[in-house]
Amino acid sequence: MTVQTITTQCCIAGGGPAGMMLGLLLARAGVDVTVLEKHADFLRDFRGDTIHPSTLELMHELGWMDELLALPHTKVSMLRFQSGSHDVIVGDFTHLPTHARYIAIMPQWDLLDFLARKASAYPGFHLRRRTEVTDLLRDRGQVVGVQARTPDGSLEVRASLVVAADGRSSTVRQHSGLEVDELGAPMDVLWFRVTRKPGDPTDPMGRFERGQIFILINRGDHWQCGRVIAKGAFELLRQRGLDAFREDFARLAPFMADRAQEISSWDDVKLLTVRVDRLRTWSQPGLLCIGDAAHAMSPVGGVGINLAVQDAVAAANLLAAPLRQGRVTPQDLHRVQQRRELPTRLTQRAQVFIQDRVLGPALRTPSDRTGLPLPLWLVQHVPALRRIPARLVGMGFRPEHVRTPATPATPPSH
Ligand SMILES: Cc1cc2nc3c(=O)[nH]c(=O)nc-3n(C[C@H](O)[C@H](O)[C@H](O)COP(=O)(O)OP(=O)(O)OC[C@H]3O[C@@H](n4cnc5c(N)ncnc54)[C@H](O)[C@@H]3O)c2cc1C
């Protein structure tokens, strides 16, 4: 097996939302950037397919929002929650100060393909698929590149800066030795899909009944269904059997009871092990972690992609100039953490509060109570309050804006 060595200004491990957005913005700002993605394509199921209003606003700032929204998607303007006979709107995005006042639900691979297509117009952008980062290269205490595995042999990428954007099981973060604080999560999520029929509701829904919590997301021709379970309870559910699982589903979503048989085996049900954690320090000389690699997010609120994208924008804003000058200092890297740590902490604190105070107890002690919990009662009776969750989910605590300059792109060849 051959060892190939290449040199770039910025090497990004991972072509998810964080890595692709950062790669695109740096290349657009005239930086030579190489993104290494271990998979051959962006096709993976149940990865999280929400594009939030603040991410759409970034696309607007870049002049690409209409082109992105020409791709097939569904729109979510309201977040609903049903419990017993109550049907409560918990979030209303229609008042947000953004150009798109909704969440666009679009397969994540379409978003990533779109970013890759836009990025490829800049001569400094290089995406290497089927390239798995396996280790860090160091020289006198400083990270100077990565070691990677490709189908053609080993690859060494030497770079002024390595960015770990390789997700919540980050290999780079493991090799960095950076310390991680685990925040814990009392739950896991099971994802599966059933057909959507004409006449079905359009809005996504949360359903909460006798200790069972379901999430239903309209994906056009099908429903993406999530069942929230107590941590580690999947094995118990499997022992109860698939019929019992289907019965629970039919009871929670009666309008889809006729489709419960579509869950034909446990292979149709994917387990997401929920993890919430955060690095104490996001960088060391020559290395920066962003997105899930810096902070794995709970699925509560579905904000992980949004935060990953916001980290990427902040990192590009702060690092494009030092990268172009070939001089990225530890202080430059620390500034990214200073910018993004507070919104991350506040978001995780809100998620952990909901996990520990609402979801966890509900899963542990099923009750037949028909009244609404106080926060839901409040949003039901004071509609203006629905703007608060909408703002936090749709825009986050600190929305970022593109501040990097644009170098000329090469027009696409036809
Ligand atoms: C089942 C599920 C459902 C979710 N639903 C939502 C949702 O609805 N909304 C939402 O906002 N968030 C959701 N999330 C969370 C969201 O997917 C993440 O927060 C977000 O994708 C983080 O982006 P990222 O770019 O940091 O990491 P990732 O999206 O995890 O991307 C990391 C990339 O790095 C690649 N990679 C990994 N290791 C290596 C390596 N060693 N070398 C090279 N490449 C590597 C991976 O293949 C991947 O492409 C969900 C997560 C899961 C697992």
Ligand as a Chemical Component Dictionary entry (heavy atoms), coordinates in Angstrom:
data_LIG
# 
_chem_comp.id                   LIG 
_chem_comp.type                 NON-POLYMER 
_chem_comp.pdbx_formal_charge   0 
_chem_comp.three_letter_code    LIG 
# 
loop_
_chem_comp_atom.comp_id 
_chem_comp_atom.atom_id 
_chem_comp_atom.alt_atom_id 
_chem_comp_atom.type_symbol 
_chem_comp_atom.charge 
_chem_comp_atom.model_Cartn_x 
_chem_comp_atom.model_Cartn_y 
_chem_comp_atom.model_Cartn_z 
_chem_comp_atom.pdbx_ordinal 
LIG C1  C1  C 0 -30.762 9.551  14.188 1  
LIG C2  C2  C 0 -30.442 11.023 14.326 2  
LIG C3  C3  C 0 -31.424 11.968 14.108 3  
LIG C4  C4  C 0 -31.124 13.319 14.237 4  
LIG N1  N1  N 0 -32.104 14.255 13.986 5  
LIG C5  C5  C 0 -31.788 15.565 13.957 6  
LIG C6  C6  C 0 -32.721 16.536 13.514 7  
LIG O1  O1  O 0 -33.851 16.241 13.162 8  
LIG N2  N2  N 0 -32.323 17.832 13.483 9  
LIG C7  C7  C 0 -31.069 18.221 13.859 10 
LIG O2  O2  O 0 -30.746 19.409 13.798 11 
LIG N3  N3  N 0 -30.176 17.323 14.289 12 
LIG C8  C8  C 0 -30.486 16.006 14.324 13 
LIG N4  N4  N 0 -29.554 15.084 14.699 14 
LIG C9  C9  C 0 -28.240 15.546 15.103 15 
LIG C10 C10 C 0 -27.466 15.993 13.893 16 
LIG O3  O3  O 0 -27.463 14.970 12.903 17 
LIG C11 C11 C 0 -26.054 16.356 14.309 18 
LIG O4  O4  O 0 -26.074 17.226 15.424 19 
LIG C12 C12 C 0 -25.351 17.071 13.160 20 
LIG O5  O5  O 0 -25.385 16.270 12.006 21 
LIG C13 C13 C 0 -23.907 17.369 13.556 22 
LIG O6  O6  O 0 -23.204 17.767 12.420 23 
LIG P1  P1  P 0 -21.646 17.505 12.317 24 
LIG O7  O7  O 0 -21.263 17.962 10.970 25 
LIG O8  O8  O 0 -20.972 18.077 13.501 26 
LIG O9  O9  O 0 -21.463 15.937 12.452 27 
LIG P2  P2  P 0 -22.069 14.727 11.541 28 
LIG O10 O10 O 0 -23.334 15.124 10.884 29 
LIG O11 O11 O 0 -22.080 13.528 12.422 30 
LIG O12 O12 O 0 -20.998 14.560 10.417 31 
LIG C14 C14 C 0 -19.761 13.947 10.640 32 
LIG C15 C15 C 0 -19.235 13.461 9.309  33 
LIG O13 O13 O 0 -17.926 12.969 9.522  34 
LIG C16 C16 C 0 -17.769 11.726 8.874  35 
LIG N5  N5  N 0 -16.748 11.011 9.618  36 
LIG C17 C17 C 0 -16.838 10.428 10.824 37 
LIG N6  N6  N 0 -15.670 9.917  11.211 38 
LIG C18 C18 C 0 -14.798 10.200 10.217 39 
LIG C19 C19 C 0 -13.404 9.929  10.044 40 
LIG N7  N7  N 0 -12.686 9.301  10.962 41 
LIG N8  N8  N 0 -12.820 10.350 8.895  42 
LIG C20 C20 C 0 -13.531 11.010 7.933  43 
LIG N9  N9  N 0 -14.847 11.262 8.066  44 
LIG C21 C21 C 0 -15.464 10.886 9.199  45 
LIG C22 C22 C 0 -19.154 11.092 8.919  46 
LIG O14 O14 O 0 -19.304 10.131 7.889  47 
LIG C23 C23 C 0 -20.039 12.318 8.719  48 
LIG O15 O15 O 0 -20.289 12.571 7.362  49 
LIG C24 C24 C 0 -29.831 13.731 14.596 50 
LIG C25 C25 C 0 -28.839 12.779 14.820 51 
LIG C26 C26 C 0 -29.128 11.438 14.665 52 
LIG C27 C27 C 0 -28.017 10.425 14.880 53 
# 
loop_
_chem_comp_bond.comp_id 
_chem_comp_bond.atom_id_1 
_chem_comp_bond.atom_id_2 
_chem_comp_bond.value_order 
_chem_comp_bond.pdbx_ordinal 
LIG C1  C2  SING 1  
LIG C2  C3  SING 2  
LIG C2  C26 DOUB 3  
LIG C3  C4  DOUB 4  
LIG C4  N1  SING 5  
LIG C4  C24 SING 6  
LIG N1  C5  DOUB 7  
LIG C5  C6  SING 8  
LIG C5  C8  SING 9  
LIG C6  O1  DOUB 10 
LIG C6  N2  SING 11 
LIG N2  C7  SING 12 
LIG C7  O2  DOUB 13 
LIG C7  N3  SING 14 
LIG N3  C8  DOUB 15 
LIG C8  N4  SING 16 
LIG N4  C9  SING 17 
LIG N4  C24 SING 18 
LIG C9  C10 SING 19 
LIG C10 O3  SING 20 
LIG C10 C11 SING 21 
LIG C11 O4  SING 22 
LIG C11 C12 SING 23 
LIG C12 O5  SING 24 
LIG C12 C13 SING 25 
LIG C13 O6  SING 26 
LIG O6  P1  SING 27 
LIG P1  O7  DOUB 28 
LIG P1  O8  SING 29 
LIG P1  O9  SING 30 
LIG O9  P2  SING 31 
LIG P2  O10 DOUB 32 
LIG P2  O11 SING 33 
LIG P2  O12 SING 34 
LIG O12 C14 SING 35 
LIG C14 C15 SING 36 
LIG C15 O13 SING 37 
LIG C15 C23 SING 38 
LIG O13 C16 SING 39 
LIG C16 N5  SING 40 
LIG C16 C22 SING 41 
LIG N5  C17 SING 42 
LIG N5  C21 SING 43 
LIG C17 N6  DOUB 44 
LIG N6  C18 SING 45 
LIG C18 C19 SING 46 
LIG C18 C21 DOUB 47 
LIG C19 N7  SING 48 
LIG C19 N8  DOUB 49 
LIG N8  C20 SING 50 
LIG C20 N9  DOUB 51 
LIG N9  C21 SING 52 
LIG C22 O14 SING 53 
LIG C22 C23 SING 54 
LIG C23 O15 SING 55 
LIG C24 C25 DOUB 56 
LIG C25 C26 SING 57 
LIG C26 C27 SING 58 
# 
